[in-house]
Amino acid sequence: MMANGVEQGVRDGVALYDRGVACSTGSGGTLLDLVEAHKWFNLAAISGFVPAQVARAEIAMDMSAREIAEAQRKARAWLTGSARAH
């Protein structure tokens, strides 16, 4: 049972990471948005997906402290469910 939860977390982490990549590169018809990318990488990192931790750190070097704070607020909102309805 535990393995299934871990596997689900990894799958979710990969999906969240992929959204971050799309936002950080503007690929797949997604607008380039580092704040959104940081948010998705942060959520993927929380799920335990290590490449997201690296990607989050890399894009943070190109962001202001205000942008990083905004991304963190958005990630918290998503985690609490208030942003999932959008």
HTML snippet that shows the backbone in 3Dmol.js (N, CA, C, O; Angstrom):
<script src="https://3Dmol.org/build/3Dmol-min.js"></script>
<div id="view" style="width:600px;height:400px;position:relative"></div>
<script>
const pdb = `
ATOM      1  N   MET A   1       0.825  -1.195   0.000  1.00  0.00           N
ATOM      2  CA  MET A   1       0.000   0.000   0.000  1.00  0.00           C
ATOM      3  C   MET A   1       0.870   1.260   0.000  1.00  0.00           C
ATOM      4  O   MET A   1       0.583   2.216  -0.720  1.00  0.00           O
ATOM      5  N   MET A   2       1.918   1.257   0.799  1.00  0.00           N
ATOM      6  CA  MET A   2       2.806   2.411   0.874  1.00  0.00           C
ATOM      7  C   MET A   2       3.455   2.684  -0.476  1.00  0.00           C
ATOM      8  O   MET A   2       3.585   3.840  -0.876  1.00  0.00           O
ATOM      9  N   ALA A   3       3.861   1.640  -1.177  1.00  0.00           N
ATOM     10  CA  ALA A   3       4.501   1.822  -2.479  1.00  0.00           C
ATOM     11  C   ALA A   3       3.569   2.535  -3.440  1.00  0.00           C
ATOM     12  O   ALA A   3       4.017   3.376  -4.219  1.00  0.00           O
ATOM     13  N   ASN A   4       2.284   2.219  -3.403  1.00  0.00           N
ATOM     14  CA  ASN A   4       1.345   2.889  -4.293  1.00  0.00           C
ATOM     15  C   ASN A   4       1.287   4.381  -4.009  1.00  0.00           C
ATOM     16  O   ASN A   4       1.219   5.185  -4.939  1.00  0.00           O
ATOM     17  N   GLY A   5       1.313   4.759  -2.741  1.00  0.00           N
ATOM     18  CA  GLY A   5       1.321   6.171  -2.385  1.00  0.00           C
ATOM     19  C   GLY A   5       2.578   6.870  -2.862  1.00  0.00           C
ATOM     20  O   GLY A   5       2.518   7.997  -3.353  1.00  0.00           O
ATOM     21  N   VAL A   6       3.703   6.214  -2.723  1.00  0.00           N
ATOM     22  CA  VAL A   6       4.971   6.770  -3.197  1.00  0.00           C
ATOM     23  C   VAL A   6       4.945   6.903  -4.712  1.00  0.00           C
ATOM     24  O   VAL A   6       5.339   7.935  -5.255  1.00  0.00           O
ATOM     25  N   GLU A   7       4.482   5.862  -5.393  1.00  0.00           N
ATOM     26  CA  GLU A   7       4.408   5.911  -6.856  1.00  0.00           C
ATOM     27  C   GLU A   7       3.490   7.034  -7.316  1.00  0.00           C
ATOM     28  O   GLU A   7       3.803   7.738  -8.277  1.00  0.00           O
ATOM     29  N   GLN A   8       2.363   7.206  -6.641  1.00  0.00           N
ATOM     30  CA  GLN A   8       1.443   8.289  -6.995  1.00  0.00           C
ATOM     31  C   GLN A   8       2.114   9.639  -6.789  1.00  0.00           C
ATOM     32  O   GLN A   8       1.962  10.539  -7.615  1.00  0.00           O
ATOM     33  N   GLY A   9       2.851   9.788  -5.698  1.00  0.00           N
ATOM     34  CA  GLY A   9       3.553  11.037  -5.443  1.00  0.00           C
ATOM     35  C   GLY A   9       4.571  11.355  -6.517  1.00  0.00           C
ATOM     36  O   GLY A   9       4.716  12.510  -6.920  1.00  0.00           O
ATOM     37  N   VAL A  10       5.278  10.334  -6.984  1.00  0.00           N
ATOM     38  CA  VAL A  10       6.261  10.533  -8.050  1.00  0.00           C
ATOM     39  C   VAL A  10       5.561  10.929  -9.343  1.00  0.00           C
ATOM     40  O   VAL A  10       6.006  11.842 -10.038  1.00  0.00           O
ATOM     41  N   ARG A  11       4.471  10.247  -9.668  1.00  0.00           N
ATOM     42  CA  ARG A  11       3.725  10.601 -10.890  1.00  0.00           C
ATOM     43  C   ARG A  11       3.224  12.032 -10.806  1.00  0.00           C
ATOM     44  O   ARG A  11       3.324  12.789 -11.772  1.00  0.00           O
ATOM     45  N   ASP A  12       2.681  12.405  -9.644  1.00  0.00           N
ATOM     46  CA  ASP A  12       2.213  13.773  -9.464  1.00  0.00           C
ATOM     47  C   ASP A  12       3.374  14.757  -9.578  1.00  0.00           C
ATOM     48  O   ASP A  12       3.234  15.815 -10.192  1.00  0.00           O
ATOM     49  N   GLY A  13       4.519  14.412  -8.990  1.00  0.00           N
ATOM     50  CA  GLY A  13       5.689  15.274  -9.065  1.00  0.00           C
ATOM     51  C   GLY A  13       6.149  15.489 -10.490  1.00  0.00           C
ATOM     52  O   GLY A  13       6.526  16.599 -10.866  1.00  0.00           O
ATOM     53  N   VAL A  14       6.119  14.432 -11.285  1.00  0.00           N
ATOM     54  CA  VAL A  14       6.510  14.545 -12.693  1.00  0.00           C
ATOM     55  C   VAL A  14       5.537  15.453 -13.435  1.00  0.00           C
ATOM     56  O   VAL A  14       5.960  16.300 -14.223  1.00  0.00           O
ATOM     57  N   ALA A  15       4.251  15.287 -13.195  1.00  0.00           N
ATOM     58  CA  ALA A  15       3.247  16.116 -13.867  1.00  0.00           C
ATOM     59  C   ALA A  15       3.405  17.585 -13.475  1.00  0.00           C
ATOM     60  O   ALA A  15       3.330  18.466 -14.331  1.00  0.00           O
ATOM     61  N   LEU A  16       3.621  17.849 -12.204  1.00  0.00           N
ATOM     62  CA  LEU A  16       3.818  19.221 -11.743  1.00  0.00           C
ATOM     63  C   LEU A  16       5.101  19.805 -12.328  1.00  0.00           C
ATOM     64  O   LEU A  16       5.135  20.965 -12.739  1.00  0.00           O
ATOM     65  N   TYR A  17       6.150  18.994 -12.362  1.00  0.00           N
ATOM     66  CA  TYR A  17       7.426  19.410 -12.952  1.00  0.00           C
ATOM     67  C   TYR A  17       7.233  19.763 -14.428  1.00  0.00           C
ATOM     68  O   TYR A  17       7.743  20.782 -14.896  1.00  0.00           O
ATOM     69  N   ASP A  18       6.503  18.928 -15.154  1.00  0.00           N
ATOM     70  CA  ASP A  18       6.257  19.185 -16.575  1.00  0.00           C
ATOM     71  C   ASP A  18       5.543  20.520 -16.783  1.00  0.00           C
ATOM     72  O   ASP A  18       5.834  21.234 -17.742  1.00  0.00           O
ATOM     73  N   ARG A  19       4.616  20.857 -15.895  1.00  0.00           N
ATOM     74  CA  ARG A  19       3.942  22.155 -15.988  1.00  0.00           C
ATOM     75  C   ARG A  19       4.945  23.281 -15.755  1.00  0.00           C
ATOM     76  O   ARG A  19       4.896  24.316 -16.420  1.00  0.00           O
ATOM     77  N   GLY A  20       5.849  23.071 -14.808  1.00  0.00           N
ATOM     78  CA  GLY A  20       6.885  24.066 -14.550  1.00  0.00           C
ATOM     79  C   GLY A  20       7.793  24.272 -15.747  1.00  0.00           C
ATOM     80  O   GLY A  20       8.155  25.401 -16.079  1.00  0.00           O
ATOM     81  N   VAL A  21       8.161  23.172 -16.392  1.00  0.00           N
ATOM     82  CA  VAL A  21       9.003  23.266 -17.592  1.00  0.00           C
ATOM     83  C   VAL A  21       8.277  24.059 -18.673  1.00  0.00           C
ATOM     84  O   VAL A  21       8.871  24.926 -19.314  1.00  0.00           O
ATOM     85  N   ALA A  22       7.007  23.766 -18.874  1.00  0.00           N
ATOM     86  CA  ALA A  22       6.241  24.488 -19.895  1.00  0.00           C
ATOM     87  C   ALA A  22       6.217  25.986 -19.595  1.00  0.00           C
ATOM     88  O   ALA A  22       6.392  26.802 -20.500  1.00  0.00           O
ATOM     89  N   CYS A  23       6.004  26.347 -18.342  1.00  0.00           N
ATOM     90  CA  CYS A  23       5.968  27.769 -17.969  1.00  0.00           C
ATOM     91  C   CYS A  23       7.342  28.427 -18.050  1.00  0.00           C
ATOM     92  O   CYS A  23       7.447  29.606 -18.390  1.00  0.00           O
ATOM     93  N   SER A  24       8.385  27.677 -17.743  1.00  0.00           N
ATOM     94  CA  SER A  24       9.729  28.269 -17.740  1.00  0.00           C
ATOM     95  C   SER A  24      10.321  28.402 -19.132  1.00  0.00           C
ATOM     96  O   SER A  24      11.261  29.171 -19.337  1.00  0.00           O
ATOM     97  N   THR A  25       9.783  27.663 -20.085  1.00  0.00           N
ATOM     98  CA  THR A  25      10.309  27.709 -21.450  1.00  0.00           C
ATOM     99  C   THR A  25       9.325  28.286 -22.455  1.00  0.00           C
ATOM    100  O   THR A  25       9.697  28.597 -23.586  1.00  0.00           O
ATOM    101  N   GLY A  26       8.075  28.429 -22.045  1.00  0.00           N
ATOM    102  CA  GLY A  26       7.059  28.899 -22.974  1.00  0.00           C
ATOM    103  C   GLY A  26       6.718  27.863 -24.025  1.00  0.00           C
ATOM    104  O   GLY A  26       6.328  28.208 -25.140  1.00  0.00           O
ATOM    105  N   SER A  27       6.862  26.601 -23.676  1.00  0.00           N
ATOM    106  CA  SER A  27       6.615  25.531 -24.650  1.00  0.00           C
ATOM    107  C   SER A  27       5.182  25.027 -24.576  1.00  0.00           C
ATOM    108  O   SER A  27       4.469  25.269 -23.602  1.00  0.00           O
ATOM    109  N   GLY A  28       4.778  24.328 -25.617  1.00  0.00           N
ATOM    110  CA  GLY A  28       3.461  23.712 -25.651  1.00  0.00           C
ATOM    111  C   GLY A  28       2.318  24.707 -25.622  1.00  0.00           C
ATOM    112  O   GLY A  28       1.236  24.399 -25.121  1.00  0.00           O
ATOM    113  N   GLY A  29       2.546  25.890 -26.153  1.00  0.00           N
ATOM    114  CA  GLY A  29       1.497  26.899 -26.167  1.00  0.00           C
ATOM    115  C   GLY A  29       1.319  27.623 -24.843  1.00  0.00           C
ATOM    116  O   GLY A  29       0.388  28.412 -24.685  1.00  0.00           O
ATOM    117  N   THR A  30       2.201  27.362 -23.896  1.00  0.00           N
ATOM    118  CA  THR A  30       2.148  28.011 -22.585  1.00  0.00           C
ATOM    119  C   THR A  30       2.977  29.288 -22.629  1.00  0.00           C
ATOM    120  O   THR A  30       4.074  29.308 -23.187  1.00  0.00           O
ATOM    121  N   LEU A  31       2.449  30.344 -22.040  1.00  0.00           N
ATOM    122  CA  LEU A  31       3.202  31.590 -21.981  1.00  0.00           C
ATOM    123  C   LEU A  31       4.376  31.452 -21.016  1.00  0.00           C
ATOM    124  O   LEU A  31       4.271  30.790 -19.983  1.00  0.00           O
ATOM    125  N   LEU A  32       5.478  32.075 -21.360  1.00  0.00           N
ATOM    126  CA  LEU A  32       6.653  32.106 -20.482  1.00  0.00           C
ATOM    127  C   LEU A  32       6.298  32.896 -19.228  1.00  0.00           C
ATOM    128  O   LEU A  32       5.934  34.069 -19.312  1.00  0.00           O
ATOM    129  N   ASP A  33       6.402  32.258 -18.072  1.00  0.00           N
ATOM    130  CA  ASP A  33       6.027  32.890 -16.808  1.00  0.00           C
ATOM    131  C   ASP A  33       6.839  32.239 -15.694  1.00  0.00           C
ATOM    132  O   ASP A  33       6.513  31.142 -15.240  1.00  0.00           O
ATOM    133  N   LEU A  34       7.894  32.919 -15.256  1.00  0.00           N
ATOM    134  CA  LEU A  34       8.777  32.342 -14.245  1.00  0.00           C
ATOM    135  C   LEU A  34       8.108  32.206 -12.880  1.00  0.00           C
ATOM    136  O   LEU A  34       8.444  31.301 -12.115  1.00  0.00           O
ATOM    137  N   VAL A  35       7.174  33.085 -12.570  1.00  0.00           N
ATOM    138  CA  VAL A  35       6.463  32.967 -11.293  1.00  0.00           C
ATOM    139  C   VAL A  35       5.656  31.672 -11.277  1.00  0.00           C
ATOM    140  O   VAL A  35       5.708  30.915 -10.308  1.00  0.00           O
ATOM    141  N   GLU A  36       4.915  31.422 -12.347  1.00  0.00           N
ATOM    142  CA  GLU A  36       4.147  30.175 -12.439  1.00  0.00           C
ATOM    143  C   GLU A  36       5.078  28.967 -12.478  1.00  0.00           C
ATOM    144  O   GLU A  36       4.796  27.941 -11.859  1.00  0.00           O
ATOM    145  N   ALA A  37       6.178  29.088 -13.199  1.00  0.00           N
ATOM    146  CA  ALA A  37       7.134  27.977 -13.270  1.00  0.00           C
ATOM    147  C   ALA A  37       7.667  27.644 -11.885  1.00  0.00           C
ATOM    148  O   ALA A  37       7.731  26.474 -11.507  1.00  0.00           O
ATOM    149  N   HIS A  38       8.049  28.662 -11.128  1.00  0.00           N
ATOM    150  CA  HIS A  38       8.567  28.453  -9.771  1.00  0.00           C
ATOM    151  C   HIS A  38       7.500  27.779  -8.913  1.00  0.00           C
ATOM    152  O   HIS A  38       7.800  26.869  -8.140  1.00  0.00           O
ATOM    153  N   LYS A  39       6.259  28.229  -9.053  1.00  0.00           N
ATOM    154  CA  LYS A  39       5.161  27.622  -8.290  1.00  0.00           C
ATOM    155  C   LYS A  39       5.073  26.127  -8.575  1.00  0.00           C
ATOM    156  O   LYS A  39       5.018  25.322  -7.645  1.00  0.00           O
ATOM    157  N   TRP A  40       5.057  25.749  -9.852  1.00  0.00           N
ATOM    158  CA  TRP A  40       4.922  24.328 -10.215  1.00  0.00           C
ATOM    159  C   TRP A  40       6.149  23.533  -9.801  1.00  0.00           C
ATOM    160  O   TRP A  40       6.018  22.404  -9.328  1.00  0.00           O
ATOM    161  N   PHE A  41       7.335  24.098  -9.967  1.00  0.00           N
ATOM    162  CA  PHE A  41       8.548  23.401  -9.517  1.00  0.00           C
ATOM    163  C   PHE A  41       8.522  23.223  -7.996  1.00  0.00           C
ATOM    164  O   PHE A  41       8.925  22.178  -7.485  1.00  0.00           O
ATOM    165  N   ASN A  42       8.052  24.235  -7.283  1.00  0.00           N
ATOM    166  CA  ASN A  42       7.971  24.138  -5.829  1.00  0.00           C
ATOM    167  C   ASN A  42       7.017  23.013  -5.421  1.00  0.00           C
ATOM    168  O   ASN A  42       7.337  22.222  -4.534  1.00  0.00           O
ATOM    169  N   LEU A  43       5.864  22.941  -6.054  1.00  0.00           N
ATOM    170  CA  LEU A  43       4.899  21.885  -5.740  1.00  0.00           C
ATOM    171  C   LEU A  43       5.468  20.506  -6.071  1.00  0.00           C
ATOM    172  O   LEU A  43       5.267  19.551  -5.321  1.00  0.00           O
ATOM    173  N   ALA A  44       6.175  20.407  -7.193  1.00  0.00           N
ATOM    174  CA  ALA A  44       6.800  19.125  -7.556  1.00  0.00           C
ATOM    175  C   ALA A  44       7.886  18.757  -6.554  1.00  0.00           C
ATOM    176  O   ALA A  44       8.034  17.590  -6.193  1.00  0.00           O
ATOM    177  N   ALA A  45       8.640  19.747  -6.108  1.00  0.00           N
ATOM    178  CA  ALA A  45       9.698  19.496  -5.123  1.00  0.00           C
ATOM    179  C   ALA A  45       9.104  19.015  -3.804  1.00  0.00           C
ATOM    180  O   ALA A  45       9.656  18.123  -3.159  1.00  0.00           O
ATOM    181  N   ILE A  46       7.992  19.598  -3.409  1.00  0.00           N
ATOM    182  CA  ILE A  46       7.318  19.175  -2.180  1.00  0.00           C
ATOM    183  C   ILE A  46       6.896  17.718  -2.278  1.00  0.00           C
ATOM    184  O   ILE A  46       6.904  16.995  -1.282  1.00  0.00           O
ATOM    185  N   SER A  47       6.526  17.284  -3.485  1.00  0.00           N
ATOM    186  CA  SER A  47       6.105  15.888  -3.669  1.00  0.00           C
ATOM    187  C   SER A  47       7.294  14.933  -3.651  1.00  0.00           C
ATOM    188  O   SER A  47       7.120  13.714  -3.674  1.00  0.00           O
ATOM    189  N   GLY A  48       8.512  15.495  -3.610  1.00  0.00           N
ATOM    190  CA  GLY A  48       9.708  14.661  -3.537  1.00  0.00           C
ATOM    191  C   GLY A  48      10.430  14.471  -4.849  1.00  0.00           C
ATOM    192  O   GLY A  48      11.364  13.673  -4.925  1.00  0.00           O
ATOM    193  N   PHE A  49      10.022  15.184  -5.889  1.00  0.00           N
ATOM    194  CA  PHE A  49      10.653  15.039  -7.197  1.00  0.00           C
ATOM    195  C   PHE A  49      11.903  15.918  -7.240  1.00  0.00           C
ATOM    196  O   PHE A  49      11.810  17.132  -7.422  1.00  0.00           O
ATOM    197  N   VAL A  50      13.063  15.301  -7.073  1.00  0.00           N
ATOM    198  CA  VAL A  50      14.337  16.017  -6.914  1.00  0.00           C
ATOM    199  C   VAL A  50      14.679  16.932  -8.092  1.00  0.00           C
ATOM    200  O   VAL A  50      15.151  18.043  -7.851  1.00  0.00           O
ATOM    201  N   PRO A  51      14.469  16.530  -9.361  1.00  0.00           N
ATOM    202  CA  PRO A  51      14.801  17.455 -10.454  1.00  0.00           C
ATOM    203  C   PRO A  51      14.070  18.794 -10.348  1.00  0.00           C
ATOM    204  O   PRO A  51      14.564  19.811 -10.836  1.00  0.00           O
ATOM    205  N   ALA A  52      12.911  18.798  -9.721  1.00  0.00           N
ATOM    206  CA  ALA A  52      12.175  20.050  -9.543  1.00  0.00           C
ATOM    207  C   ALA A  52      12.899  20.981  -8.580  1.00  0.00           C
ATOM    208  O   ALA A  52      12.844  22.201  -8.738  1.00  0.00           O
ATOM    209  N   GLN A  53      13.571  20.422  -7.596  1.00  0.00           N
ATOM    210  CA  GLN A  53      14.338  21.242  -6.660  1.00  0.00           C
ATOM    211  C   GLN A  53      15.454  21.970  -7.396  1.00  0.00           C
ATOM    212  O   GLN A  53      15.718  23.144  -7.137  1.00  0.00           O
ATOM    213  N   VAL A  54      16.096  21.275  -8.303  1.00  0.00           N
ATOM    214  CA  VAL A  54      17.185  21.862  -9.093  1.00  0.00           C
ATOM    215  C   VAL A  54      16.636  22.943 -10.015  1.00  0.00           C
ATOM    216  O   VAL A  54      17.187  24.041 -10.089  1.00  0.00           O
ATOM    217  N   ALA A  55      15.546  22.629 -10.717  1.00  0.00           N
ATOM    218  CA  ALA A  55      14.952  23.586 -11.653  1.00  0.00           C
ATOM    219  C   ALA A  55      14.471  24.836 -10.922  1.00  0.00           C
ATOM    220  O   ALA A  55      14.647  25.952 -11.412  1.00  0.00           O
ATOM    221  N   ARG A  56      13.869  24.652  -9.762  1.00  0.00           N
ATOM    222  CA  ARG A  56      13.388  25.787  -8.963  1.00  0.00           C
ATOM    223  C   ARG A  56      14.556  26.701  -8.585  1.00  0.00           C
ATOM    224  O   ARG A  56      14.444  27.923  -8.682  1.00  0.00           O
ATOM    225  N   ALA A  57      15.653  26.124  -8.163  1.00  0.00           N
ATOM    226  CA  ALA A  57      16.834  26.917  -7.789  1.00  0.00           C
ATOM    227  C   ALA A  57      17.402  27.655  -8.997  1.00  0.00           C
ATOM    228  O   ALA A  57      17.831  28.803  -8.885  1.00  0.00           O
ATOM    229  N   GLU A  58      17.403  26.994 -10.142  1.00  0.00           N
ATOM    230  CA  GLU A  58      17.958  27.621 -11.349  1.00  0.00           C
ATOM    231  C   GLU A  58      17.138  28.824 -11.787  1.00  0.00           C
ATOM    232  O   GLU A  58      17.703  29.874 -12.093  1.00  0.00           O
ATOM    233  N   ILE A  59      15.812  28.691 -11.824  1.00  0.00           N
ATOM    234  CA  ILE A  59      15.024  29.842 -12.280  1.00  0.00           C
ATOM    235  C   ILE A  59      14.969  30.935 -11.219  1.00  0.00           C
ATOM    236  O   ILE A  59      14.784  32.106 -11.550  1.00  0.00           O
ATOM    237  N   ALA A  60      15.127  30.571  -9.958  1.00  0.00           N
ATOM    238  CA  ALA A  60      15.119  31.578  -8.892  1.00  0.00           C
ATOM    239  C   ALA A  60      16.253  32.582  -9.079  1.00  0.00           C
ATOM    240  O   ALA A  60      16.144  33.729  -8.644  1.00  0.00           O
ATOM    241  N   MET A  61      17.332  32.162  -9.718  1.00  0.00           N
ATOM    242  CA  MET A  61      18.459  33.072  -9.965  1.00  0.00           C
ATOM    243  C   MET A  61      18.071  34.195 -10.923  1.00  0.00           C
ATOM    244  O   MET A  61      18.715  35.244 -10.939  1.00  0.00           O
ATOM    245  N   ASP A  62      17.020  33.983 -11.724  1.00  0.00           N
ATOM    246  CA  ASP A  62      16.564  34.986 -12.682  1.00  0.00           C
ATOM    247  C   ASP A  62      15.331  35.739 -12.194  1.00  0.00           C
ATOM    248  O   ASP A  62      14.706  36.474 -12.959  1.00  0.00           O
ATOM    249  N   MET A  63      14.981  35.558 -10.920  1.00  0.00           N
ATOM    250  CA  MET A  63      13.775  36.166 -10.373  1.00  0.00           C
ATOM    251  C   MET A  63      14.126  37.109  -9.225  1.00  0.00           C
ATOM    252  O   MET A  63      15.137  36.938  -8.544  1.00  0.00           O
ATOM    253  N   SER A  64      13.267  38.106  -9.030  1.00  0.00           N
ATOM    254  CA  SER A  64      13.430  39.002  -7.879  1.00  0.00           C
ATOM    255  C   SER A  64      12.853  38.327  -6.632  1.00  0.00           C
ATOM    256  O   SER A  64      12.108  37.352  -6.723  1.00  0.00           O
ATOM    257  N   ALA A  65      13.212  38.861  -5.484  1.00  0.00           N
ATOM    258  CA  ALA A  65      12.670  38.337  -4.224  1.00  0.00           C
ATOM    259  C   ALA A  65      11.151  38.458  -4.206  1.00  0.00           C
ATOM    260  O   ALA A  65      10.463  37.583  -3.680  1.00  0.00           O
ATOM    261  N   ARG A  66      10.636  39.517  -4.765  1.00  0.00           N
ATOM    262  CA  ARG A  66       9.179  39.723  -4.821  1.00  0.00           C
ATOM    263  C   ARG A  66       8.514  38.653  -5.687  1.00  0.00           C
ATOM    264  O   ARG A  66       7.459  38.131  -5.327  1.00  0.00           O
ATOM    265  N   GLU A  67       9.122  38.329  -6.817  1.00  0.00           N
ATOM    266  CA  GLU A  67       8.564  37.290  -7.690  1.00  0.00           C
ATOM    267  C   GLU A  67       8.578  35.919  -7.004  1.00  0.00           C
ATOM    268  O   GLU A  67       7.619  35.155  -7.110  1.00  0.00           O
ATOM    269  N   ILE A  68       9.663  35.619  -6.309  1.00  0.00           N
ATOM    270  CA  ILE A  68       9.754  34.340  -5.594  1.00  0.00           C
ATOM    271  C   ILE A  68       8.689  34.275  -4.504  1.00  0.00           C
ATOM    272  O   ILE A  68       8.042  33.243  -4.326  1.00  0.00           O
ATOM    273  N   ALA A  69       8.506  35.368  -3.782  1.00  0.00           N
ATOM    274  CA  ALA A  69       7.478  35.404  -2.736  1.00  0.00           C
ATOM    275  C   ALA A  69       6.089  35.196  -3.332  1.00  0.00           C
ATOM    276  O   ALA A  69       5.260  34.493  -2.755  1.00  0.00           O
ATOM    277  N   GLU A  70       5.839  35.808  -4.490  1.00  0.00           N
ATOM    278  CA  GLU A  70       4.545  35.629  -5.160  1.00  0.00           C
ATOM    279  C   GLU A  70       4.348  34.167  -5.565  1.00  0.00           C
ATOM    280  O   GLU A  70       3.262  33.611  -5.396  1.00  0.00           O
ATOM    281  N   ALA A  71       5.396  33.553  -6.097  1.00  0.00           N
ATOM    282  CA  ALA A  71       5.315  32.143  -6.491  1.00  0.00           C
ATOM    283  C   ALA A  71       5.037  31.259  -5.282  1.00  0.00           C
ATOM    284  O   ALA A  71       4.257  30.310  -5.367  1.00  0.00           O
ATOM    285  N   GLN A  72       5.669  31.566  -4.168  1.00  0.00           N
ATOM    286  CA  GLN A  72       5.448  30.786  -2.947  1.00  0.00           C
ATOM    287  C   GLN A  72       4.022  30.957  -2.433  1.00  0.00           C
ATOM    288  O   GLN A  72       3.410  29.996  -1.966  1.00  0.00           O
ATOM    289  N   ARG A  73       3.495  32.171  -2.516  1.00  0.00           N
ATOM    290  CA  ARG A  73       2.098  32.403  -2.119  1.00  0.00           C
ATOM    291  C   ARG A  73       1.152  31.596  -3.002  1.00  0.00           C
ATOM    292  O   ARG A  73       0.192  30.995  -2.519  1.00  0.00           O
ATOM    293  N   LYS A  74       1.436  31.591  -4.306  1.00  0.00           N
ATOM    294  CA  LYS A  74       0.585  30.838  -5.231  1.00  0.00           C
ATOM    295  C   LYS A  74       0.652  29.336  -4.953  1.00  0.00           C
ATOM    296  O   LYS A  74      -0.359  28.640  -5.043  1.00  0.00           O
ATOM    297  N   ALA A  75       1.823  28.848  -4.622  1.00  0.00           N
ATOM    298  CA  ALA A  75       1.965  27.419  -4.304  1.00  0.00           C
ATOM    299  C   ALA A  75       1.184  27.075  -3.041  1.00  0.00           C
ATOM    300  O   ALA A  75       0.510  26.046  -2.987  1.00  0.00           O
ATOM    301  N   ARG A  76       1.272  27.934  -2.025  1.00  0.00           N
ATOM    302  CA  ARG A  76       0.508  27.690  -0.792  1.00  0.00           C
ATOM    303  C   ARG A  76      -0.986  27.705  -1.074  1.00  0.00           C
ATOM    304  O   ARG A  76      -1.730  26.875  -0.550  1.00  0.00           O
ATOM    305  N   ALA A  77      -1.426  28.647  -1.899  1.00  0.00           N
ATOM    306  CA  ALA A  77      -2.849  28.719  -2.244  1.00  0.00           C
ATOM    307  C   ALA A  77      -3.287  27.450  -2.963  1.00  0.00           C
ATOM    308  O   ALA A  77      -4.372  26.927  -2.707  1.00  0.00           O
ATOM    309  N   TRP A  78      -2.444  26.959  -3.858  1.00  0.00           N
ATOM    310  CA  TRP A  78      -2.773  25.726  -4.584  1.00  0.00           C
ATOM    311  C   TRP A  78      -2.866  24.557  -3.613  1.00  0.00           C
ATOM    312  O   TRP A  78      -3.772  23.730  -3.718  1.00  0.00           O
ATOM    313  N   LEU A  79      -1.940  24.487  -2.676  1.00  0.00           N
ATOM    314  CA  LEU A  79      -1.943  23.392  -1.702  1.00  0.00           C
ATOM    315  C   LEU A  79      -3.183  23.408  -0.818  1.00  0.00           C
ATOM    316  O   LEU A  79      -3.691  22.353  -0.439  1.00  0.00           O
ATOM    317  N   THR A  80      -3.665  24.587  -0.494  1.00  0.00           N
ATOM    318  CA  THR A  80      -4.850  24.676   0.357  1.00  0.00           C
ATOM    319  C   THR A  80      -6.136  24.523  -0.442  1.00  0.00           C
ATOM    320  O   THR A  80      -7.226  24.462   0.128  1.00  0.00           O
ATOM    321  N   GLY A  81      -6.007  24.461  -1.761  1.00  0.00           N
ATOM    322  CA  GLY A  81      -7.175  24.231  -2.603  1.00  0.00           C
ATOM    323  C   GLY A  81      -7.838  25.483  -3.111  1.00  0.00           C
ATOM    324  O   GLY A  81      -8.730  25.396  -3.956  1.00  0.00           O
ATOM    325  N   SER A  82      -7.441  26.652  -2.633  1.00  0.00           N
ATOM    326  CA  SER A  82      -8.118  27.873  -3.048  1.00  0.00           C
ATOM    327  C   SER A  82      -7.836  28.241  -4.497  1.00  0.00           C
ATOM    328  O   SER A  82      -8.609  28.983  -5.104  1.00  0.00           O
ATOM    329  N   ALA A  83      -6.745  27.737  -5.062  1.00  0.00           N
ATOM    330  CA  ALA A  83      -6.419  28.061  -6.453  1.00  0.00           C
ATOM    331  C   ALA A  83      -6.795  26.937  -7.407  1.00  0.00           C
ATOM    332  O   ALA A  83      -6.726  27.124  -8.621  1.00  0.00           O
ATOM    333  N   ARG A  84      -7.185  25.787  -6.902  1.00  0.00           N
ATOM    334  CA  ARG A  84      -7.491  24.652  -7.774  1.00  0.00           C
ATOM    335  C   ARG A  84      -8.768  24.846  -8.558  1.00  0.00           C
ATOM    336  O   ARG A  84      -8.943  24.226  -9.607  1.00  0.00           O
ATOM    337  N   ALA A  85      -9.658  25.683  -8.083  1.00  0.00           N
ATOM    338  CA  ALA A  85     -10.925  25.898  -8.771  1.00  0.00           C
ATOM    339  C   ALA A  85     -10.747  26.740 -10.024  1.00  0.00           C
ATOM    340  O   ALA A  85     -11.650  26.805 -10.858  1.00  0.00           O
ATOM    341  N   HIS A  86      -9.588  27.387 -10.167  1.00  0.00           N
ATOM    342  CA  HIS A  86      -9.349  28.284 -11.318  1.00  0.00           C
ATOM    343  C   HIS A  86      -8.740  27.551 -12.469  1.00  0.00           C
ATOM    344  O   HIS A  86      -8.475  28.150 -13.511  1.00  0.00           O
TER     345      HIS A  86
END
`;
const viewer = $3Dmol.createViewer("view");
viewer.addModel(pdb, "pdb");
viewer.setStyle({}, {cartoon: {color: "spectrum"}});
viewer.zoomTo();
viewer.render();
</script>
